[in-house]
Amino acid sequence: MSRKFFGTDGIRGRANRHPMTSEVALKVGMAAGKIFQNGNHAHRHRVVIGKDTRLSGYMLEAALMSGFTSVGMDVFLLGPMPTPAVAMLTRSLRADLGVMISASHNRYDDNGIKLFDSHGYKLSDEMEVQIETLIGSDSAGMLTEPHNIGRATRVESAQERYIEFAKRTLPRDLRLDGLRIVIDCANGAGYKVAPEALWELGAEVVKIGIEPDGSNINESCGSTSPESLIEKVLEVRADIGIALDGDADRVVIVDETGHIVDGDQLMAVIAESWQRQEKLTAGGIVATVMSNLGLERYLEGQGLSLVRTPVGDRYVVEHMRKHGFNVGGEQSGHIVLSDFITTGDGLVSALQILAVVVAENKPVSEVCKRFEPLPQILKNVRYSSGKPLDNKKVRQAIKDAKGQLGTAGRLVIRPSGTESLIRVMAEGDDEKLVAQVVSEVCDAVRSVAEVTV
């Protein structure tokens, strides 16, 4: 069955336009609530709802709350909280289901709905299909009896609980005293908890991106726009800069020189540190096909493996769970440390980096420079119709490109999951050759982009 609402990361779209409307959110709450009660009325069923700072979050929160309570579920409202906090509190509060209202790093006028099961993991494709099926059914048949309507409660201690959780991921005696840290919260979900956690650990904290107004989330700030963070790090002579995205599930680091450190370098730092402490499981890490070949070679030199999955944190997490890995993530800074949390957590990942900085007593620029990335080029080709990757000419161009790169590089071709785009990425030792093969494949895709084969 094809899915009408759920995409690669929950339901997402332009706010107040289908499917991100109050009507759809109401039906999602009713359908998910009905399924997760599973006909069992022996005890009260609970759902946790968190959100980021988008204006449309108020609207969607109210609609979801109405949907869940109408089918007999009690609702715990967290207010603005990071996505990983929702996953953690779903487990902590023994809820049947967790919901995060966010469009992550997108503009404010988008929004989304992510669902977590009782263990804090994103729902399977099969479960999402069940919810979609019920969304299309008669709503009246899902309504509970008047005496069984759910209650809604605001969890006043949510922020403090998450801050304590994040701090406990570090050794008990580790402090950040003497470190000057600039934190950019993207005017998003982490704007209160992230600076507070760093301050409580002893750091001198300089805060930016902490004045959300409903429409400035991710606007020229956060992990996707680190220019302001770089400027502030250099201005105040900070030891490190930390940039979160809108829902605080990913992180980008800026060292004391203003250099950006991406997720590949961060995973290398954590993996090597955990290996020394005999904490790393499965002999390596899980990353996606987009992670740099330099990371793979570096890990091999450390006697560690890198397993690649398709793009998307859910695929990373699925492989980690199935094969026993406890470190995984994406180049974008979405890092999953399953010893602590079931999804990406920007603050917890940053704390693990800070732990290494403190332990090694070295500048961040030395700690976070584990390997020299290979030249990597990514280009997008937009098309209006058809399936360009099925065309013989395009397939031959891809085959030729791989042949030119040989063992000295990689070529990754993938269609976007949300737009009519073909993403062409290549990397290798020879930067000119990398640029050439990307250009040739893009040209081939453009030449047939409107052809249906």
C-alpha positions in Angstrom: 0.0 0.0 0.0 1.4 3.4 -0.9 1.4 6.0 1.9 -0.5 9.2 1.5 0.7 11.0 4.6 3.9 9.5 6.0 7.2 10.2 4.3 10.7 9.3 5.3 10.5 11.1 8.6 6.9 11.2 9.7 4.3 13.5 8.2 5.7 16.8 6.9 4.5 19.7 4.8 3.6 23.4 4.6 1.7 24.6 7.7 -2.0 25.0 7.4 -1.9 23.2 4.0 -2.7 19.6 3.4 -1.5 17.4 5.1 -0.2 19.7 7.8 -3.7 20.9 8.8 -5.7 20.7 12.1 -8.1 18.3 10.5 -5.3 15.8 9.6 -3.6 16.2 13.0 -6.9 15.5 14.7 -7.4 12.3 12.7 -3.8 11.2 13.3 -4.4 11.6 17.0 -7.6 9.5 16.8 -6.1 6.8 14.6 -2.8 6.5 16.5 -4.6 6.6 19.8 -7.0 3.9 18.8 -4.3 1.6 17.4 -2.0 2.0 20.4 -4.8 1.2 22.9 -5.2 -2.0 20.9 -8.7 -2.6 22.4 -7.2 -2.8 25.9 -9.2 -0.6 28.3 -8.0 -2.3 31.5 -5.8 0.7 32.3 -5.4 4.4 31.1 -3.3 4.8 28.0 -0.9 7.7 27.7 0.7 9.8 24.9 3.5 12.4 25.3 3.4 15.4 23.0 6.3 17.8 22.5 6.9 20.5 19.9 9.5 23.0 18.6 8.9 26.8 18.5 7.0 27.2 15.2 3.8 29.2 15.4 1.8 26.4 13.8 2.8 24.1 16.7 0.0 25.6 18.9 -2.6 24.7 16.3 -1.3 21.2 15.7 -0.7 20.5 19.4 -4.3 21.3 20.2 -5.6 19.2 17.3 -3.6 16.2 18.3 -4.6 16.6 21.9 -8.2 16.6 20.9 -7.8 13.6 18.7 -6.1 11.5 21.4 -8.4 12.5 24.2 -11.5 11.8 22.0 -10.5 8.1 21.7 -9.8 7.8 25.4 -6.0 8.5 25.7 -4.5 10.7 28.4 -2.2 13.4 27.1 1.1 14.7 28.6 2.0 18.0 27.1 5.7 18.9 27.2 5.7 22.2 25.4 8.9 23.2 23.4 11.3 20.3 23.9 14.0 18.6 21.7 12.9 15.6 19.8 15.2 13.3 21.8 13.6 14.6 25.0 10.2 13.4 23.7 11.6 10.0 22.9 13.2 9.8 26.4 10.2 11.0 28.3 7.9 8.6 26.4 9.8 5.8 28.0 10.3 7.5 31.4 6.5 8.4 31.7 5.6 4.8 30.6 3.5 6.2 27.7 2.2 4.1 24.9 3.2 6.7 22.3 5.3 9.8 21.8 4.6 12.7 19.3 7.0 15.4 18.2 5.6 18.4 16.3 8.5 19.7 14.2 9.9 20.1 10.7 13.5 19.8 12.1 15.8 22.1 10.1 13.1 23.4 7.7 11.7 27.0 7.6 9.1 28.0 10.1 6.3 27.8 7.6 6.7 24.0 7.4 5.8 21.6 10.1 5.7 17.9 10.8 4.5 15.1 13.1 6.9 12.4 14.2 5.6 9.4 16.2 7.5 7.2 18.6 6.6 3.9 20.1 6.7 3.1 23.8 10.4 2.4 23.7 11.2 5.7 22.1 11.8 4.4 18.5 10.3 5.9 15.4 7.4 3.8 14.1 7.8 1.1 11.5 6.5 1.5 8.0 3.9 -1.2 8.8 2.6 0.8 11.8 2.4 4.0 9.7 0.3 2.2 7.1 -2.1 1.0 9.8 -2.5 4.6 11.0 -3.1 5.8 7.5 -5.7 3.2 6.9 -7.6 4.2 10.1 -7.3 7.9 9.2 -9.4 7.2 6.1 -12.1 5.4 8.1 -15.2 6.8 9.8 -14.1 9.0 12.7 -17.4 8.5 14.5 -16.6 4.9 15.0 -13.4 5.7 16.9 -14.9 8.0 19.5 -15.0 6.7 23.1 -17.8 6.9 25.6 -18.2 10.2 27.5 -16.9 8.7 30.8 -13.8 7.5 29.1 -12.6 10.7 27.4 -8.9 11.4 28.1 -7.4 14.1 30.2 -4.6 16.5 29.2 -1.8 17.4 31.7 1.1 19.7 31.2 4.4 18.2 32.5 6.0 21.1 34.4 9.2 19.2 35.2 9.9 18.2 31.6 12.8 20.5 31.0 14.5 19.7 34.3 14.1 15.9 33.7 15.8 16.2 30.3 18.6 18.4 31.6 19.4 15.8 34.3 19.2 13.0 31.7 21.7 14.8 29.4 24.1 15.5 32.3 24.0 11.9 33.4 25.5 10.8 30.1 28.8 12.1 31.3 31.0 10.6 34.1 29.8 11.9 37.5 33.0 13.8 38.2 33.4 15.5 34.8 33.0 19.2 34.8 33.3 21.9 32.0 34.8 24.6 34.3 37.1 26.9 32.4 35.5 26.2 29.0 33.9 29.1 27.2 31.1 27.7 25.0 28.9 29.5 22.4 25.7 27.7 21.9 23.3 28.4 18.9 19.9 26.9 19.6 18.4 27.9 16.2 15.6 29.7 18.0 14.2 26.2 18.3 13.3 23.4 20.7 16.5 23.4 22.6 16.6 27.1 23.4 16.1 26.7 27.1 17.5 23.2 28.0 20.8 23.2 26.1 22.3 26.4 27.5 21.1 25.4 31.0 22.7 22.0 30.9 26.0 23.4 29.8 25.9 26.1 32.6 25.1 23.5 35.2 28.1 21.5 34.2 30.3 24.5 34.9 30.9 26.1 31.5 30.8 29.8 30.7 28.0 29.9 28.2 27.4 32.5 25.5 23.9 32.0 24.0 22.6 32.9 20.6 19.5 31.7 18.7 17.5 31.7 22.0 14.7 34.2 21.2 12.1 32.3 19.3 9.1 34.3 18.0 7.3 31.6 16.1 8.7 32.4 12.7 12.5 32.7 13.2 13.4 29.1 13.8 16.4 28.1 11.7 16.5 31.6 10.2 20.1 32.4 9.5 21.1 30.4 12.6 21.5 26.9 13.8 23.3 23.9 12.3 22.3 24.7 8.8 23.5 28.3 8.9 26.5 28.3 11.2 27.9 31.7 10.1 26.6 33.6 13.1 28.1 30.9 15.4 31.5 31.2 13.7 31.4 35.0 14.1 30.5 34.8 17.8 33.1 32.1 18.6 35.8 34.3 17.1 34.4 37.5 18.7 34.4 36.1 22.3 37.4 33.9 21.8 35.4 30.8 22.7 36.9 27.3 23.1 34.0 25.8 21.1 30.8 26.6 19.3 27.8 24.3 19.3 25.0 24.6 16.8 21.7 22.7 17.1 18.9 22.5 14.5 15.3 23.4 15.1 14.3 20.2 17.0 17.8 19.8 18.5 18.4 16.3 17.2 21.5 17.2 15.3 24.7 19.2 16.0 27.5 20.9 14.2 30.6 22.0 16.1 32.8 25.0 15.4 36.3 24.9 16.8 38.2 27.8 18.4 39.6 28.9 14.9 36.1 29.1 13.4 36.4 25.9 11.5 33.2 23.8 11.0 33.3 20.2 12.2 30.7 17.9 10.7 29.1 14.7 11.8 31.7 12.5 10.2 34.5 14.0 12.3 32.4 13.9 15.4 31.6 10.2 15.0 35.3 9.4 14.5 36.1 11.2 17.8 33.4 9.4 19.7 34.1 6.0 18.2 37.9 6.2 19.0 37.2 7.5 22.5 34.7 4.7 23.3 37.0 2.1 21.8 39.8 3.1 24.1 37.3 2.9 27.0 36.1 -0.5 25.8 32.6 0.9 25.4 32.2 0.7 21.6 30.2 -2.3 20.5 30.2 -4.3 17.3 33.7 -3.2 16.3 32.7 0.0 14.5 29.9 2.5 13.6 26.9 2.8 11.3 26.7 5.7 8.9 25.0 6.5 5.6 26.2 6.3 2.0 26.8 10.1 2.2 29.6 9.9 4.9 33.0 10.7 3.6 35.4 8.0 2.4 38.0 9.6 4.6 36.0 8.5 7.6 35.9 5.0 6.4 39.6 4.9 5.8 40.4 6.5 9.1 38.3 3.9 11.0 40.0 1.1 9.1 43.3 2.4 10.3 42.0 2.2 13.9 40.9 -1.4 13.4 37.2 -0.3 13.2 34.5 -0.8 10.6 32.1 1.5 8.9 28.8 0.0 7.8 26.8 2.2 5.4 23.0 2.4 5.1 20.6 4.4 2.9 20.2 8.1 3.8 17.9 8.6 6.8 18.4 8.2 10.5 15.7 5.5 10.7 17.9 3.2 8.6 20.9 3.9 10.7 19.0 3.1 13.9 17.4 -0.1 12.4 20.9 -1.4 11.5 22.3 -0.5 14.9 19.5 -2.3 16.7 19.7 -5.4 14.5 23.5 -5.8 14.7 24.4 -4.4 18.1 26.1 -1.1 17.2 26.0 1.7 19.8 27.3 4.6 17.6 25.8 5.7 14.4 24.8 8.8 12.5 24.9 11.0 9.5 27.3 13.6 8.1 24.8 16.3 8.9 25.4 15.8 12.6 22.5 13.6 13.4 24.3 11.2 15.7 22.7 8.3 17.6 24.3 7.0 20.8 22.1 4.1 21.7 23.7 3.6 25.1 21.8 6.8 26.1 19.0 7.5 23.6 17.0 6.0 20.8 17.3 8.8 18.3 19.7 11.6 17.4 20.5 14.0 20.2 22.5 17.2 19.4 23.2 18.1 23.1 24.2 14.6 24.2 26.5 14.3 21.2 28.1 17.6 21.9 28.6 16.6 25.6 30.5 13.5 24.4 32.8 15.6 22.3 33.4 18.0 25.3 34.2 14.9 27.5 37.0 14.1 25.0 38.2 17.7 25.0 38.4 17.7 28.8 40.1 14.3 29.0 42.7 15.1 26.4 43.2 18.7 27.5 43.7 19.8 23.9 42.0 22.5 21.7 38.9 21.5 19.9 40.7 22.0 16.6 43.1 19.2 17.5 40.6 16.9 19.1 38.1 17.1 16.2 40.6 16.7 13.3 40.8 13.0 13.0 41.1 12.7 9.3 41.4 14.7 6.1 38.1 14.5 4.2 38.3 13.5 0.5 37.0 16.0 -2.0 33.3 15.5 -2.1 30.9 17.1 -4.5 27.1 17.0 -4.3 24.8 18.4 -7.0 21.0 18.2 -7.4 19.2 17.9 -10.7 15.5 18.8 -10.8 13.1 17.0 -13.1 9.5 17.6 -13.9 8.3 14.1 -14.8 9.4 10.5 -15.5 12.0 8.3 -13.9 15.4 9.6 -15.2 17.4 6.9 -13.4 15.6 4.2 -15.5 16.9 5.7 -18.7 19.6 3.7 -20.6 21.7 6.8 -21.2 21.7 7.7 -17.6 22.5 4.2 -16.5 25.4 4.1 -18.9 26.7 7.5 -17.6 26.6 6.2 -14.1 28.4 3.0 -15.0 31.1 5.0 -16.8 31.5 7.3 -13.9 32.0 4.5 -11.5 34.5 3.0 -13.8 36.5 6.2 -13.9 36.6 6.5 -10.1 37.5 2.9 -9.6 38.7 2.1 -6.1 39.9 5.6 -5.5 36.4 7.1 -5.0 32.7 6.6 -4.7 29.6 7.6 -6.6 26.2 7.8 -4.9 23.1 8.6 -7.0 19.7 8.8 -5.2 16.3 10.4 -5.8 15.1 12.8 -3.1 12.4 11.5 -0.9 10.5 14.8 -0.7 11.2 16.6 -4.0 11.6 15.9 -7.7 15.3 15.9 -7.5 18.1 13.5 -8.4 21.1 13.9 -6.0 24.5 13.1 -7.5 27.4 12.8 -5.1 30.9 11.7 -5.8 34.1 11.8 -3.9 37.7 10.6 -4.4 41.4 11.3 -4.2 41.4 13.3 -7.5 39.2 16.4 -7.1 39.2 17.2 -10.8 38.0 13.7 -11.7 35.3 13.9 -9.0 34.0 17.2 -10.5 34.1 15.7 -14.0 32.1 12.6 -13.2 29.5 14.6 -11.3 29.1 17.0 -14.2 28.8 14.1 -16.7 26.1 12.3 -14.7 24.2 15.5 -14.1 24.3 16.3 -17.8 23.0 12.9 -18.6 20.1 13.2 -16.2 19.2 16.7 -17.5 19.1 15.4 -21.1 16.4 12.9 -20.3 14.8 14.6 -17.2 11.3 14.9 -18.8 11.3 11.5 -20.5 9.3 8.7 -19.1 10.9 5.4 -19.9 
